[in-house]
Amino acid sequence: MADLLAVAVGVVLAVFASVLAALAGAAWTRFREGRFLLVGLAFLIVAVVAALAIVAEFDITGATWFDEAFTLEPVPLALLLVAVLLIYGAMVRRNPPAGGAHHART
């Protein structure tokens, strides 16, 4: 059961981190700011580690060193998923307050 949970959380984490990496890459191509590139690379690393954890859980390679190095338990994967979801929450655009309070007065 824990293996199935680890695979499910790993798949969700890999997908979400890949989407965030793609968004950061798109932002970098538009604005050419180094912070977007660094954030995108960080999310790409998270996505790759999650994908490697999925491969390790299915024991595709047959190499024991690979399975020992990349096998992640459900709790660390869930914590990484929570961190990525918090970043998604921070990126959600909130509606501006009614009445135009967000515009600067001239």
Stockholm file with secondary structure:
# STOCKHOLM 1.0

chainA/1-106         MADLLAVAVGVVLAVFASVLAALAGAAWTRFREGRFLLVGLAFLIVAVVAALAIVAEFDITGATWFDEAFTLEPVPLALLLVAVLLIYGAMVRRNPPAGGAHHART
#=GR chainA/1-106 SS CHHHHHHHHHHHHHHHHHHHHHHHHHHHHHHCCHHHHHHHHHHHHHHHHHHHHHHHHHTCSCCHHHHHHHCCCHHHHHHHHHHHHHHHHHHSCCCCCTTSTTSCCC
#=GC SS_cons         CHHHHHHHHHHHHHHHHHHHHHHHHHHHHHHCCHHHHHHHHHHHHHHHHHHHHHHHHHTCSCCHHHHHHHCCCHHHHHHHHHHHHHHHHHHSCCCCCTTSTTSCCC
//
